[in-house]
Each structure stands twice: as C-alpha cells, then as structure tokens.
C-alpha cells in the first residue's frame, strides 16, 4: 500500500511481514450500551447518536500526524500493551461527550494490513486513515467515504543528499543527476506516485529501485549517491539529528509540489455506513475540528500521551520528544496542517480532488486497480459534516 508506515525507522529493524489472515484480524472488546465512567456529560452529547466506542484503526504507531485524536482523550485512559491500543472517554473542550474513543495502532500491530482492509473485516472499527489516493485505488473492493481531512497536504516526499547533489532542488532535477552519478531512487514497490513521476517525465525508469523497506542502512551506506522516499515530518529530522551514521541534513521535495497532490490520511468510513453514521458525524466532526486547532495551538498534553504510549508499547518505534516537536514544526510551517484555500479546517477542495482524480485514475487502472463503473470524484468524500466556522 502507498501509505503503510513501514518506512518508519525501527530500532529492531522490522521489515514488512506477510499479512495476517482474516481469522487473525485484530478484534475489539464488545461495545457497551454506555461508557463505563462516572463523568457527567457536558454540552456536547454524542451518546444518543454515536457508537458507544468510536474506534480509529491507524496505519502505524502514535505520532504527530494523528495528535489531534489524542487531544480528544482526557487523563482517564486505559492502555492495552498487547493490542497496542489506548481507550478512554472522548472529551470535547475538556467535557465528557458520553462516548468512548479507542485508538488502535497499525503496522506490525495488525500484521502490516492496510487500515482500510481492517475497516472491512472488523465491524467495530469506525474510522481508518485513508488518503484519497488509496480511496481511489481501493474504490472497487473497499469503497470508503472520507469525512474529514486533518492534513491539507501530504508529507510524502523524495529526499537526497545536498552535498552530493548541490544543484538539485526538485525531483525533476534529481532524475538526471542520479543518472550522471550512477545513483538510484529507492521506493517501496507498488507506490503509484513512481508511475506518475515516470509518466510525467520527472524521473527516468533507469534510476528506479523498488527495494526500500523503511530502514536507513542502504541510504547511509551509499554515502549520498542514493535518493529515497520518506515523510517530511519524520526522516529529515531523524537523519540529521538522531541517526549517528548519517548525522547531516538532507534535502527533499514534497510529492504534492511535484504534482502528486492527494489529500492524505483522511478520516474515512465504510461507504455503506455513511447514512447510518451521519447523525453521529454531524456532532462529532466539529468536535474533531476544534481538537485539531487546539492540538496545534498547544500539543503538550496530547504529545505526552503519545510519547508515553511509544514507551509502553515497546514496539521498537524510535520517536522522541524532539522528533515529535520537529514533526509539528514541519506540519505547520509547510502548511501541511492548515485551512487550505479557505478559512476552515478539515474540508475537501472540489477542484483539487477532481484534478487528482483525473491524474491518478488512469495510473491505478494501469496498475491493476480500475475504478468501478460510474465512480466520480465526489463519491470519495463529503464536506457535509465540516463546520465552516472552525479553522486555524
């Protein structure tokens, strides 16, 4: 999958594993008729319209990109170190909403399955992070509707060593420079953006290497001749500050700025469940909008939970306080977490989605993921639950 989080640097050298069978799929505890807490419900009451436990199945372990969801947890939460999940009362502006929130880790915690697969094999899961690229790719077998966009742009990028390639400033510059040096662009096999870059003439096929497994060893051993995919919110800081074997800056360009401009990691629901969840989403999405604004204003409380979980999960994830602070800086400074072209957070720009659809649909069809007959860009998302008065 284009966005499974195998690219994260793992202290234990984890690599992609064979997907677990459906029978071994992660399961949640039964949802109760009401949340098990003595808290008094505040001004926002979700208990009559939402599931007793709202479950989010992530693609990786806790990190800054989903800090807005940890902003919804109060201090009364429970950690399940076996399932790599955390749950507790869902809070809105510090008040209890009458329901619980469960945040489940992905990656090795679910056998490297795509969250959209789990969304379809575990009915307890309410939301999964599905970028509009994945939503389009999986529209035939796992149709989803994205109801909230926490990030306006994707942190997905291609990085290189500026000391080796001082004249490179874009991915289009990088291709010829790699050819000249005998270098390669390492990527995870199956990523559609590579097909886009080659079709668009930005990167020649002669410099492609689909062996990237998320670990830094090959890049480091190349002494700067290789380029590599990654995430701007993670690798540049880690390579420059927390990877002694490299210990110097890297340059990069976002894939969004090279034309592969999808909306990433949206909150997505099963297409068939949209109607039944609508009364819940009408109340819940504005709560999430406010939580995201609050998180980027002061992430300290949510980040403390994230870092505590990183320690307690003992998954091999390398994610320090400095790394999460650097990630937030990138997400804010590069307008990845932003209102976009208007004054609200979390909505989808109709023209932008349509443009990406026109770019990506033929590529996915070429790669063996054709869209169902009659699919339109508007089938992939909705703005009906986003409150236009809430934004950064």
LINTAPE-V327231 format. One record per run of one state. SS is the DSSP state (a for helix, b for strand, c for the rest). FROM is the first residue (numbers start at 1). TO is the last residue. If there is no record, write none. Layout:
ss;from;to
SS;FROM;TO
SS;FROM;TO
//
This chain:
ss;from;to
c;1;4
a;5;7
c;8;9
b;10;10
c;11;21
a;22;24
c;25;40
b;41;41
c;42;52
b;53;57
c;58;63
a;64;70
c;71;72
b;73;80
c;81;84
b;85;92
c;93;94
b;95;104
c;105;106
a;107;110
c;111;114
a;115;121
c;122;126
b;127;130
c;131;131
a;132;137
c;138;143
b;144;148
c;149;155
b;156;160
c;161;170
a;171;181
c;182;184
b;185;186
c;187;187
b;188;188
c;189;191
a;192;199
c;200;204
a;205;207
b;208;209
c;210;210
b;211;211
c;212;216
a;217;221
c;222;226
b;227;231
c;232;234
a;235;241
c;242;250
b;251;254
c;255;255
a;256;258
c;259;265
b;266;270
a;271;297
c;298;299
a;300;313
c;314;316
b;317;317
c;318;320
a;321;333
c;334;349
a;350;366
c;367;376
a;377;380
b;381;381
c;382;392
//
